[in-house]
Amino acid sequence: MRHVIWDWNGTLADDLPTVVRCVNLSLAAIGENPIVADDYRDHYTRPVRRFYDDLLGRAVADSEWATIDYVFHAEYAKAAVQVPLASDARRAIDMVAAAGGTQSILSMWWHDDLAAEVSRHGLAEFMVRVDGNTKDAGETKERLLEIHLQALGGNGAVMIGDAIDDALAAQSIGIGCVVYDGGSHHRVELEKLDAPIASSLVEAAAIALGE
């Protein structure tokens, strides 16, 4: 039986506009100029502090990072309830369910906030697990994926995510990954990965299911 592990931010949740707005609020708090979505996609990487270093072309000071981290998360927490699902998220989830597959969600976002949003969108009933970050901001997707897979206790999993980090984590653990190009990165960057790329979540689900 095929199991699909969905990423949340930038994949099932269409939050890029919200993320860019929150980044701009955090930049304003340290006296820096705003960016646009293409700037975000040009520079996005993890860990997030390195993203800000790359974006500004300099090392972010510890005091600046503390401000950035606080402002971003405070603003995102307020905006999260307005973030919509990707336009075809429900169709893709229904598609996996109809094919007899099982599904779960794994995210670097804080677990309690993630679980609340998954429930708010009516998706919890489709998921055998919903796991977010319960550790700290320095946790890695690879480590969370490893824990998630151990909890699932089965094989045949394929991950669907929008970030390079998703593909690299899946590769390191030894599972497949379909990369969705509607989120954090430009397609030209995703094409450097050894992973199939999908332009929609329905296409991603079809690839994961082997259709």
C-alpha positions as CSV (number, residue, x, y, z in Angstrom):
1,M,0.0,0.0,0.0
2,R,1.3,3.4,-0.9
3,H,1.7,6.0,1.8
4,V,2.0,9.7,1.0
5,I,3.7,12.1,3.5
6,W,2.6,15.6,2.8
7,D,4.6,18.7,3.7
8,W,2.4,21.6,5.0
9,N,3.8,25.1,4.5
10,G,4.2,25.9,0.8
11,T,2.6,22.6,-0.2
12,L,-0.8,21.8,1.2
13,A,-1.0,25.3,2.7
14,D,-0.6,28.1,0.1
15,D,1.2,30.4,2.5
16,L,3.9,32.0,0.3
17,P,2.2,35.5,0.2
18,T,1.8,35.3,4.0
19,V,5.4,34.2,4.6
20,V,6.8,37.0,2.4
21,R,4.6,39.6,4.3
22,C,5.9,38.3,7.6
23,V,9.5,38.3,6.4
24,N,9.0,41.9,5.4
25,L,7.7,42.8,8.8
26,S,10.8,41.1,10.4
27,L,13.1,43.0,8.0
28,A,11.4,46.3,8.8
29,A,12.0,45.6,12.5
30,I,15.8,45.6,11.9
31,G,15.7,48.6,9.4
32,E,16.0,46.6,6.2
33,N,14.1,47.0,3.0
34,P,11.2,44.7,1.9
35,I,11.4,41.9,-0.6
36,V,9.0,40.4,-3.1
37,A,8.1,36.7,-3.6
38,D,10.8,36.2,-6.3
39,D,13.5,37.4,-3.8
40,Y,12.2,34.9,-1.3
41,R,12.4,32.1,-3.8
42,D,15.8,33.2,-5.0
43,H,17.3,32.9,-1.5
44,Y,15.2,30.4,0.5
45,T,17.2,27.8,2.4
46,R,17.5,26.2,5.7
47,P,18.5,26.9,8.4
48,V,16.4,30.0,8.2
49,R,19.1,32.2,9.7
50,R,21.2,31.5,6.7
51,F,18.3,32.5,4.4
52,Y,18.5,36.0,6.0
53,D,22.3,36.1,5.7
54,D,22.0,35.3,2.0
55,L,19.1,37.7,1.5
56,L,20.9,40.6,3.1
57,G,24.4,39.7,1.8
58,R,25.8,39.8,5.3
59,A,25.8,38.0,8.5
60,V,22.8,38.8,10.6
61,A,23.9,39.8,14.2
62,D,22.6,37.8,17.1
63,S,20.4,40.7,18.3
64,E,19.0,41.1,14.8
65,W,18.2,37.4,14.6
66,A,16.4,37.5,17.9
67,T,14.2,40.3,16.6
68,I,13.7,38.6,13.2
69,D,12.7,35.3,14.8
70,Y,10.3,36.9,17.3
71,V,8.6,39.2,14.8
72,F,8.2,36.6,12.0
73,H,6.7,33.9,14.3
74,A,4.4,36.4,16.1
75,E,3.1,37.8,12.8
76,Y,2.7,34.4,11.2
77,A,0.8,33.1,14.2
78,K,-1.7,35.9,13.8
79,A,-2.0,35.4,10.0
80,A,-2.2,31.6,9.9
81,V,-5.9,31.3,10.3
82,Q,-6.3,33.2,7.0
83,V,-3.9,31.0,5.0
84,P,-5.9,29.0,2.4
85,L,-5.1,25.5,1.2
86,A,-3.5,25.1,-2.2
87,S,-6.2,25.2,-4.8
88,D,-6.1,21.5,-5.6
89,A,-5.0,20.2,-2.1
90,R,-8.3,18.6,-1.3
91,R,-8.6,17.0,-4.7
92,A,-5.1,15.6,-4.4
93,I,-5.9,14.2,-0.9
94,D,-9.1,12.7,-2.1
95,M,-7.2,11.1,-5.0
96,V,-4.8,9.3,-2.7
97,A,-7.6,8.1,-0.5
98,A,-9.6,6.9,-3.5
99,A,-6.6,4.9,-4.6
100,G,-6.5,3.1,-1.3
101,G,-3.4,5.0,-0.1
102,T,-2.7,6.2,3.4
103,Q,-1.6,9.7,4.2
104,S,0.2,11.8,6.9
105,I,1.6,15.3,7.3
106,L,5.1,16.2,8.4
107,S,6.1,19.8,8.9
108,M,8.9,21.9,10.4
109,W,6.2,24.2,11.8
110,W,5.4,24.0,15.5
111,H,3.3,20.9,16.2
112,D,0.4,22.4,18.1
113,D,-0.1,25.2,15.5
114,L,0.1,22.7,12.7
115,A,-2.4,20.3,14.3
116,A,-4.9,23.2,14.8
117,E,-4.7,24.3,11.2
118,V,-5.0,20.7,9.8
119,S,-8.1,20.3,11.9
120,R,-9.5,23.7,10.9
121,H,-9.3,22.8,7.2
122,G,-11.0,19.4,7.9
123,L,-8.0,17.3,6.9
124,A,-7.3,15.5,10.1
125,E,-9.7,12.6,9.3
126,F,-7.6,11.8,6.2
127,M,-4.3,11.5,8.0
128,V,-2.9,8.6,10.0
129,R,-0.4,11.0,11.6
130,V,0.2,14.8,11.8
131,D,3.6,15.6,13.1
132,G,5.2,19.1,13.5
133,N,8.3,20.3,15.3
134,T,8.2,19.7,19.1
135,K,11.9,20.3,19.6
136,D,13.5,23.7,18.7
137,A,14.1,26.0,15.7
138,G,17.4,24.2,14.9
139,E,15.7,20.8,14.3
140,T,16.2,19.3,10.8
141,K,13.7,17.9,8.4
142,E,15.8,14.8,8.1
143,R,15.6,14.1,11.8
144,L,11.8,14.8,11.9
145,L,11.2,12.6,8.9
146,E,13.2,9.7,10.5
147,I,11.0,10.0,13.6
148,H,7.9,10.2,11.5
149,L,8.7,7.1,9.5
150,Q,9.5,5.1,12.7
151,A,6.1,6.1,14.1
152,L,4.4,5.0,10.9
153,G,6.1,1.6,11.1
154,G,5.7,0.8,7.4
155,N,7.4,0.9,4.0
156,G,6.4,2.3,0.7
157,A,6.3,6.0,1.7
158,V,6.7,8.8,-0.7
159,M,7.1,12.4,0.4
160,I,5.5,15.4,-1.4
161,G,7.0,18.8,-0.5
162,D,8.0,22.1,-2.1
163,A,11.5,22.6,-0.7
164,I,14.9,21.3,-1.6
165,D,15.1,20.4,2.1
166,D,12.2,17.9,1.6
167,A,13.9,16.1,-1.3
168,L,17.3,15.9,0.5
169,A,15.7,14.7,3.7
170,A,13.8,12.0,1.8
171,Q,16.9,11.0,-0.1
172,S,19.0,10.7,3.1
173,I,16.3,8.4,4.7
174,G,15.9,6.3,1.5
175,I,12.4,7.1,0.4
176,G,11.0,8.8,-2.7
177,C,10.1,12.4,-3.0
178,V,8.0,14.4,-5.5
179,V,8.8,18.1,-5.5
180,Y,6.0,20.6,-6.0
181,D,7.1,23.8,-7.7
182,G,4.4,26.1,-6.3
183,G,6.2,27.0,-3.1
184,S,9.6,28.0,-1.8
185,H,11.8,27.6,-4.8
186,H,12.0,28.4,-8.5
187,R,11.6,25.4,-10.8
188,V,15.1,25.9,-12.2
189,E,16.5,25.2,-8.7
190,L,14.3,22.1,-8.2
191,E,15.5,20.7,-11.5
192,K,19.0,20.3,-10.0
193,L,17.5,17.6,-7.7
194,D,17.3,13.9,-8.5
195,A,13.5,13.9,-8.0
196,P,10.4,14.3,-10.1
197,I,8.8,17.7,-10.2
198,A,5.1,18.4,-10.3
199,S,3.3,21.7,-11.2
200,S,0.3,20.9,-9.2
201,L,-0.6,18.8,-6.1
202,V,-2.8,16.5,-8.2
203,E,0.1,15.8,-10.5
204,A,2.3,15.2,-7.5
205,A,-0.2,12.7,-6.1
206,A,-0.4,10.9,-9.4
207,I,3.4,10.6,-9.6
208,A,3.5,9.4,-5.9
209,L,0.8,6.8,-6.6
210,G,2.7,5.6,-9.7
211,E,-0.1,6.6,-12.1
